């Protein structure tokens, strides 16, 4: 599938099932209940991109097609998305030939959303401009332990803004380099593979490496100042990607820069 827009919004597996915000009796084997959800922020983002006429992609895991039970846990049902695709584990084969801004929401930042990002990086190779990978912090989640944080009230997961809250720039860069870009990870942590995208064993069959690209990380602060987090670019490739952390209420301001 080919998408020629320069700005696209992604809603990756936006589901309470994957967030694990269910009561334990509803999900056998899960001994905790997370009291966070990205649903409100995901809906706010959907309303924003719809009003701005930004193409929106909703991805559904194969479980959504297997059972009404899983499908009903998705935050969106009758909304008008430009594209709805099946994406097992975040995989896709979309070509973003003119992409400049990819607005990202939903999914676990180091698992299914990471895989979507990795495939999007591969799919945007024909774009002639640097690509902004915009991480909407309140609409993405992950695990506390990735950032060396203890669980809160028994919760193992939280939205990205809570995960990086109070974490030093150096720590954030190190976590994303290792867990998302796969740079500097011990091969024993990933079935013998080194410098491979994403923090999950099923990512091992990726046929491309982050070494051929160049990455920078930015924080779009409350005062609308774009602050670079890393001192030097990560990687030496000519194709440039900018990860930008942004609050849900600042997406419009960021896109207007």
N, C-alpha and C positions, 0 to 999 in steps of 0.2 A: 504494500500500500504506500502511496506517495502523497505527502502533504506539502503544499507549496507556501503556506502562510509563514510569516516571519515571527509570529507569536502564537503559541499553542499552550493550552492548559491541560494538565494530566490529572485525572482522578484515579489513582492506582489502588484497586481492591479496597474501596472505602466501606469497611464492614466491621461490625462489632464482634463478629466471629474471630477475625484475625487480631483485633485489639485485645480480645479476651476480656471484654467488659461485661461478661455474662455471669450469672450466678453459677457456682460450681455444679449444682444439680443439672444445669442445662448443658454442661460440657464435662462429661466424665473424665476423671484423671487430672483435672485442673483444680489445684488446691487453694487458689487465691482468686480474688476479684479485684480488678482494676477499677478505681473510681474516676478515671479520666475518660474522655472521649474526644475524638477529633470531629465528631459529626457537625456540631454547630459551625465550626470554622470551615469545614468542607462545604457546607451549604452557603455560607457567606461568600466563599470564593466562587461557587457556582453562579450565584446571583450576580456577582461582579462581572465575571467573564461573559455571561449571557447579555447583560446590559451593554457591555463594550463590544459585543459581537466578535469575541475571540473564540476561535475554534476550540472545542472541548472534547477530550477523549475519556471515556469511561472504560476501564478494564475490569473484566470479570474473571475470577479464577474458575477452573473447571468444576469446582464443587458447586458453584452457583447454577450450573446446568444439570447437575446430578440430583439435586434435591431442592424442593421448595423451602425446606427448613433453612438451608444455607443462603438461598437467594433472598429470603425475607430479612436476613441480617444486614443486607446492604443498605446504605443510607439513601440511595436514589432508586426510584422505581419508574415513575412516569415522566421524568424530566427529559427535556429535549437536548440530547447530546448530538454533536455532529458525527461522532463515531463511537460505536460500542464494540469492543474487541475481546476475544477470549485470550487470556494471557496467563498461562500456567507458570507460577513462580516469578512473574514479571517479564517473561520473555516476549519479544515482539520482533517484527521485521518491517517496521515503518521507516520510510525514507523521508527525512526532513531536509529537503534540498535547499531551502531558503531560510532556515531557522536562525533566529537571533536570540529569542527569549523562549525558554521552556519553563512554564510555571508548574511546579511539582507539588502534589498533595497526595495524601493517602499512603498506606503501605508502611512496612517496617524499613527504616532508612538503610539498614545494612543487609536486608534480605531481598524481599520482592521489589521494593522501590529501587534499591541499588541495582538490581538486574535490569529494571526498566531503564535506569539512567545509563548503564553500560551499553545496552542495545541502542539507546538513543544517540550516544556518542558515536558509535559505529555508523548509525543511520544518518548522521549529519556530516559525514566526511565531505560531501559535495558542497556544503555551505561555505561561502567564501569569507564570511565574517566570523569573529569570535562569537562563541555561543554562551549566553548567560543561563545557567542552571539555577533557577530561582526556587529556593527551599522555603515554603510557607510554614513557619515553625509551629504554629498552632494546629496545622492540618496534617502533620507527619508525626509518627511515633517511633519509639525504639526502647531499648532495654537499659536500665540504670547501670548494670554491671559493665557495659561497654565503656562507660566514662569513670569507672572506679567508684561509683556511688552506691551506697546501701539502699535497699528497697525502702519505700516510704509506706508505712501502714500496711506492710505485707504486699504492696504493689511492686511488681517486677518491671512494669512498663510505664511510660509517660510520654506526653507530647514532646517534640523536639525542643521547644522553648524551655521546658522544665529540665530536660536532660543537660543542656549546655549552660543553664543558669548558674552563675558563680564559678564556672570552669575557666581556667586560664586559656588564653589564645594558643599557647604552646601545646596544651593538652588537647584542645579541640583539633588542631592540625594533626597531631600525632595519631589520634583516634581515627580521623577520616582518611589519613594516608594509609593506615594499616588495614582498617576494616572495610572501607569503601573502595579505595584505589588499589589496595592490596600491596602497596609498596613497603618493603622492609619487613614483610611478614615471614616468619619461620615457615619453610615449606612443610614441616611436620604438622602445622596447624591447618593445612589445606590439602591433605592427601598427596603431599609431595610437590605441589605446584607453588611456584613463587611468582610474585608480582602479577597476580591475577585479580581482576575486579571481584569485589563482594566477599562478604564474610559468611559463607555457607558452603558446605561440601558440594551441593548440587551445582555450584557455579564453576566447577572444575573444567567443564567442557567448553568454556568460552575460548574462542579461537583467536583472541586478540589481547594485547597487553597494554596497560596504561603507560608504558614507557615511551610510546610513540607520540604522546600528546604532551601538552603543557597546561598545568592547572594553577589557578589562583583562588583564594578564598576571601570573601568580603562579608562584612556585617553592615547592613543598612540600618543605622542607628535611629533612635527616636527623633533626633533632630534632622533626619533626612540627609545625613552625611554618609557617604559610602566609604567605609574604612577597611583597608586591606589588612587581613589577619596575618597571613604568611609574609615573611620578609622577602623571600625570593621565590620565583616560580618553581613549582614541583614538576619535574620532567623537562625535557629539552626539545620536544617535538614542535613543529611549526603550527599545528592545529591547536588553537587556544580555547580553553573553557574556563568560565568563571562561575564558581559556586557562590551564591549570594544568599545569606540568611536574612529573612525578612518577616516582619510581623504581618498578620492578616490585614491590618488597617493601613499598611504602607505599600501594598502592591501597586496601586494606581500611581502613587508618587514615584515609585521606582521606575515604572514603565515610561513615565513622562520625561525622565532624565535625557 
